Amino acid sequence: MEDNVAGDPKLSQMQPQKIGGWDPRHVRHLNTQSAALTRLNKPKSLIVRALVLPALLAPLWYQPTLGWFWAIALSIAAVAWVWIIPPFGKKNVGAQTWTQKAILGERMWLNRMFVPIPAPYHQKALALLVVGLIAVGLAIWAAATNNLPLMLTGSIIAYLAKFASLFVMVKIFEHMKNAHPLYKSWRNVPVNDNSLKAKAG
């Protein structure tokens, strides 16, 4: 039944909904050229994002030595530092790779209030998000209490939930990429006319 969603004419004719007076066609995070999406849509960005959990847990593990103040402060600083690391790799737009499809699918899921997505995919993504958050909370508590087996268990479950959610995001992308003009435009890679003229010359 889910395979029929991609060609659903009702989905393809849906107009983005206005929320709070904002027209989603002018909302920055809907634009594939926005700084935030451009920053995430790079080959190694998922690896960088995967470092956030260890960066959060490591200072908490040494809380008995550091004290609560420094442990929490260093955890926040470590997560902030990992998040602001410029993703290495060339700038990419569109969706050429599996990871880029996952990232764009994730963006589509976040945009579901503006452009609705099929309910089954939303439910799967939401369930995996809840499982991941519970696992992260468990890992944080275990790190703060120096419970290594529990911390490893929570971390592994969190990573598995995130990995599984990426597959869901890819499916969301594949089903929604032609379901609305907004998402069709996301796959258009802008061409620099000046560069083409320079090569031709």
Rosetta blueprint (number, residue, H / E / L):
1 M L
2 E H
3 D H
4 N H
5 V L
6 A L
7 G L
8 D L
9 P H
10 K H
11 L H
12 S H
13 Q L
14 M L
15 Q L
16 P L
17 Q L
18 K L
19 I E
20 G L
21 G L
22 W E
23 D L
24 P H
25 R H
26 H H
27 V L
28 R H
29 H H
30 L H
31 N L
32 T L
33 Q L
34 S L
35 A H
36 A H
37 L H
38 T H
39 R H
40 L H
41 N L
42 K L
43 P L
44 K L
45 S H
46 L H
47 I H
48 V H
49 R H
50 A H
51 L L
52 V H
53 L H
54 P H
55 A H
56 L H
57 L H
58 A H
59 P H
60 L H
61 W H
62 Y L
63 Q H
64 P H
65 T H
66 L H
67 G L
68 W H
69 F H
70 W H
71 A H
72 I H
73 A H
74 L H
75 S H
76 I H
77 A H
78 A H
79 V H
80 A H
81 W H
82 V H
83 W H
84 I H
85 I L
86 P L
87 P L
88 F L
89 G L
90 K L
91 K L
92 N L
93 V L
94 G L
95 A L
96 Q L
97 T L
98 W H
99 T H
100 Q H
101 K H
102 A H
103 I H
104 L H
105 G H
106 E H
107 R H
108 M H
109 W H
110 L H
111 N L
112 R L
113 M L
114 F L
115 V L
116 P L
117 I L
118 P L
119 A H
120 P H
121 Y H
122 H H
123 Q H
124 K H
125 A H
126 L H
127 A H
128 L H
129 L H
130 V H
131 V H
132 G H
133 L H
134 I H
135 A H
136 V H
137 G H
138 L H
139 A H
140 I H
141 W H
142 A H
143 A H
144 A H
145 T L
146 N L
147 N L
148 L H
149 P H
150 L H
151 M H
152 L H
153 T H
154 G H
155 S H
156 I H
157 I H
158 A H
159 Y H
160 L H
161 A H
162 K H
163 F H
164 A H
165 S H
166 L H
167 F H
168 V H
169 M H
170 V H
171 K H
172 I H
173 F H
174 E H
175 H H
176 M H
177 K L
178 N L
179 A L
180 H L
181 P H
182 L H
183 Y H
184 K H
185 S H
186 W L
187 R L
188 N L
189 V L
190 P L
191 V L
192 N L
193 D H
194 N H
195 S H
196 L H
197 K H
198 A H
199 K H
200 A H
201 G L
